[in-house]
Amino acid sequence: MLPMVEKAKLDEFSSTQSLYIIDQAIPAEKKDKPHRSVIIVGAFGGSFILAVLLVLFINSLKLFIIRIKKFNKSIE
C-alpha cells in the first residue's frame, strides 16, 4: 500500500505546473543603456574631485610639518 501512495504523490507533483505564464514577453523598443557621455562626465568629475582632495591633503600635511618644525625650534 505504501508504494502506491508514494507513486500517487510523485505523479501529483510531476503533473502540476510549476511555472505560470502571466503575460506574453514583449521585446523592448529601445535598448536601455547608459550613454557614453554620461560615463565620461562621471569619470572626469570623480577624478577631478579626487585630485582636488589629494592636493588639499598634501598641502595640509606640508603645513603641518612646517608648524611642527617651528614649534620644535621655539621649544629649544
C-alpha positions in Angstrom: 0.0 0.0 0.0 2.8 2.4 0.9 4.5 2.2 -2.6 1.2 3.1 -4.2 0.8 6.2 -2.0 4.3 7.3 -2.8 3.7 6.8 -6.5 0.5 8.8 -6.3 2.3 11.7 -4.6 5.1 11.7 -7.2 2.6 11.6 -10.0 0.7 14.5 -8.4 3.8 16.7 -8.2 5.0 15.8 -11.7 1.7 16.6 -13.3 1.3 20.1 -11.6 2.6 23.0 -13.5 5.2 24.9 -11.6 5.6 27.9 -13.9 2.7 30.0 -14.8 2.9 32.5 -17.7 1.0 35.7 -16.8 1.9 38.0 -19.7 3.5 37.5 -23.1 7.1 38.6 -23.4 7.4 41.8 -25.4 10.8 42.9 -26.7 12.0 46.4 -25.8 11.6 49.1 -28.4 14.8 50.8 -27.4 17.9 49.5 -25.6 18.2 50.8 -22.1 21.9 51.5 -21.5 23.8 54.5 -20.2 25.1 56.9 -22.7 28.8 57.1 -23.3 28.9 60.9 -22.5 27.3 60.3 -19.0 30.0 57.8 -18.2 32.8 60.1 -19.4 31.4 63.1 -17.5 31.1 61.0 -14.4 34.6 59.6 -14.6 36.0 63.1 -15.2 34.1 64.6 -12.3 35.1 61.8 -10.0 38.8 62.0 -10.9 38.7 65.9 -10.6 37.3 65.6 -7.1 39.8 63.0 -6.1 42.7 65.1 -7.5 41.5 68.2 -5.5 41.2 66.2 -2.3 44.6 64.8 -2.8 46.2 68.2 -3.4 44.4 69.6 -0.3 45.6 66.7 1.8 49.2 67.0 0.7 49.2 70.8 1.2 47.8 70.5 4.7 50.4 67.8 5.5 53.2 70.1 4.4 51.8 73.0 6.5 51.5 70.6 9.5 55.2 69.6 9.1 56.3 73.2 8.9 54.3 74.1 12.0 55.9 71.1 13.9 59.4 72.2 12.9 58.7 75.8 14.0 57.2 74.5 17.3 60.3 72.4 17.9 62.6 75.3 17.2 60.7 77.5 19.7 61.0 74.9 22.4 64.8 74.6 22.0 
